[in-house]
Amino acid sequence: MIYRRLLNVPRWRFGSPFDELHRMRQQLEQIVEHAADPHQGTTAGVFPLINLTEDKDNYFVRAELPGVKADDLDIQVTANNLAISGERKIATEEEGARYHRKEREEGSFSRMIGLPGDIDADRVNAKMENGVLTVAVPKAEAAKPKQITVSS
């Protein structure tokens, strides 16, 4: 081995011609294993997933917050941003319980969502239904599309 390193001789000349194929096969198996379960070893934590949509008059932010009570949320708007923060609390398991899988996390979370246009912060409203928070953010009059008539 020292001989190969000192003289910069390629490894395949002194080892099995299949060593490199074996290494490539191991790497390919790791890639396929990760592709089968890309979330393996990762958790989402308490970071809520969101969708941001819009119609003619409003932006709508929908956040998945199962198990979070409306009283545990803090929603604020500033300029073109919406901030959602709060805390998810999960009931503790009985003493001595052994986990086989633990994907649900508890703790504080915070999301800052940049909105694509100007908003009317005085008319924002929010509701929680079936673990989904929906925040309706009205567009400012200047940001709403205007219908232009064409004269002939």
TIMI-450939 format. One record per residue (C-alpha): x, y negated, z negated. Coordinates in nm, 3 decimals. Layout:
<nodes>
east | north | up
X | Y | Z
...
</nodes>
This chain:
<nodes>
east | north | up
0.000 | 0.000 | 0.000
0.283 | -0.243 | -0.083
0.449 | -0.141 | 0.245
0.134 | -0.243 | 0.439
0.104 | -0.581 | 0.264
0.471 | -0.673 | 0.302
0.488 | -0.590 | 0.669
0.134 | -0.713 | 0.746
0.041 | -0.380 | 0.900
-0.334 | -0.329 | 0.956
-0.493 | -0.092 | 0.705
-0.665 | 0.133 | 0.957
-0.336 | 0.269 | 1.087
-0.246 | 0.434 | 0.756
-0.590 | 0.517 | 0.614
-0.881 | 0.711 | 0.749
-1.021 | 0.569 | 1.073
-1.362 | 0.577 | 0.903
-1.271 | 0.351 | 0.606
-1.383 | 0.038 | 0.785
-1.708 | 0.204 | 0.897
-1.775 | 0.312 | 0.538
-1.724 | -0.047 | 0.414
-1.957 | -0.182 | 0.684
-2.221 | 0.076 | 0.595
-2.211 | -0.029 | 0.228
-2.256 | -0.393 | 0.324
-2.546 | -0.307 | 0.555
-2.716 | -0.107 | 0.277
-2.688 | -0.409 | 0.045
-2.845 | -0.635 | 0.309
-3.132 | -0.392 | 0.370
-3.190 | -0.348 | -0.005
-3.208 | -0.725 | -0.054
-3.444 | -0.764 | 0.244
-3.681 | -0.500 | 0.100
-3.717 | -0.698 | -0.225
-3.581 | -1.052 | -0.182
-3.705 | -1.157 | -0.528
-3.521 | -0.880 | -0.706
-3.331 | -1.023 | -0.999
-3.491 | -1.366 | -0.966
-3.783 | -1.521 | -1.144
-3.990 | -1.822 | -1.055
-3.986 | -1.939 | -1.415
-4.250 | -2.195 | -1.496
-4.190 | -2.406 | -1.186
-4.539 | -2.440 | -1.030
-4.590 | -2.373 | -0.661
-4.764 | -2.656 | -0.474
-4.935 | -2.736 | -0.145
-4.951 | -3.095 | -0.017
-5.219 | -3.168 | 0.242
-5.399 | -3.476 | 0.368
-5.714 | -3.586 | 0.539
-5.815 | -3.926 | 0.671
-5.856 | -4.086 | 0.327
-5.658 | -3.879 | 0.075
-5.352 | -3.673 | -0.001
-5.425 | -3.352 | -0.191
-5.174 | -3.183 | -0.417
-5.270 | -2.835 | -0.533
-5.052 | -2.665 | -0.793
-5.077 | -2.309 | -0.923
-5.081 | -2.330 | -1.301
-5.237 | -2.011 | -1.439
-5.266 | -2.011 | -1.814
-5.197 | -2.384 | -1.848
-5.462 | -2.592 | -2.022
-5.555 | -2.936 | -1.889
-5.455 | -3.087 | -2.225
-5.098 | -2.957 | -2.176
-5.052 | -3.153 | -1.849
-4.908 | -3.498 | -1.788
-4.979 | -3.644 | -1.442
-4.835 | -3.978 | -1.335
-4.815 | -4.172 | -1.009
-4.552 | -4.430 | -0.924
-4.496 | -4.593 | -0.584
-4.523 | -4.296 | -0.341
-4.453 | -4.021 | -0.597
-4.667 | -3.791 | -0.804
-4.518 | -3.637 | -1.118
-4.671 | -3.327 | -1.276
-4.526 | -3.199 | -1.601
-4.645 | -2.983 | -1.883
-4.590 | -2.666 | -2.073
-4.694 | -2.308 | -2.013
-4.751 | -2.106 | -2.329
-4.780 | -1.730 | -2.323
-4.910 | -1.528 | -2.615
-4.631 | -1.334 | -2.784
-4.625 | -0.958 | -2.761
-4.661 | -0.745 | -3.069
-4.343 | -0.685 | -3.265
-4.132 | -0.403 | -3.128
-4.282 | -0.420 | -2.778
-4.039 | -0.305 | -2.508
-4.052 | -0.480 | -2.172
-4.025 | -0.274 | -1.856
-4.069 | -0.582 | -1.639
-4.087 | -0.946 | -1.741
-4.176 | -1.195 | -1.467
-4.403 | -1.438 | -1.652
-4.209 | -1.716 | -1.818
-4.313 | -1.978 | -2.066
-4.173 | -2.321 | -2.122
-4.178 | -2.677 | -1.996
-4.197 | -2.765 | -1.628
-4.181 | -3.079 | -1.420
-4.240 | -3.145 | -1.049
-4.192 | -3.469 | -0.860
-4.374 | -3.474 | -0.528
-4.294 | -3.742 | -0.272
-4.604 | -3.850 | -0.081
-4.567 | -3.943 | 0.287
-4.744 | -4.282 | 0.267
-4.869 | -4.563 | 0.045
-5.128 | -4.471 | -0.217
-5.398 | -4.634 | -0.427
-5.277 | -4.540 | -0.776
-5.591 | -4.675 | -0.947
-5.823 | -4.416 | -0.792
-5.624 | -4.092 | -0.840
-5.826 | -3.808 | -0.995
-5.738 | -3.454 | -1.100
-5.930 | -3.139 | -1.185
-5.831 | -2.792 | -1.301
-6.028 | -2.494 | -1.176
-5.936 | -2.123 | -1.195
-5.572 | -2.201 | -1.274
-5.531 | -2.437 | -0.977
-5.474 | -2.806 | -1.039
-5.606 | -3.028 | -0.760
-5.497 | -3.391 | -0.755
-5.670 | -3.619 | -0.504
-5.455 | -3.922 | -0.426
-5.635 | -4.186 | -0.217
-5.436 | -4.350 | 0.058
-5.385 | -4.724 | 0.044
-5.591 | -4.915 | 0.298
-5.273 | -5.006 | 0.487
-5.183 | -4.635 | 0.520
-5.519 | -4.522 | 0.658
-5.547 | -4.474 | 1.032
-5.734 | -4.752 | 1.210
-5.964 | -4.692 | 1.504
-5.873 | -4.921 | 1.789
-6.134 | -4.993 | 2.052
-6.022 | -5.048 | 2.404
-6.207 | -5.315 | 2.600
-6.249 | -5.282 | 2.971
</nodes>
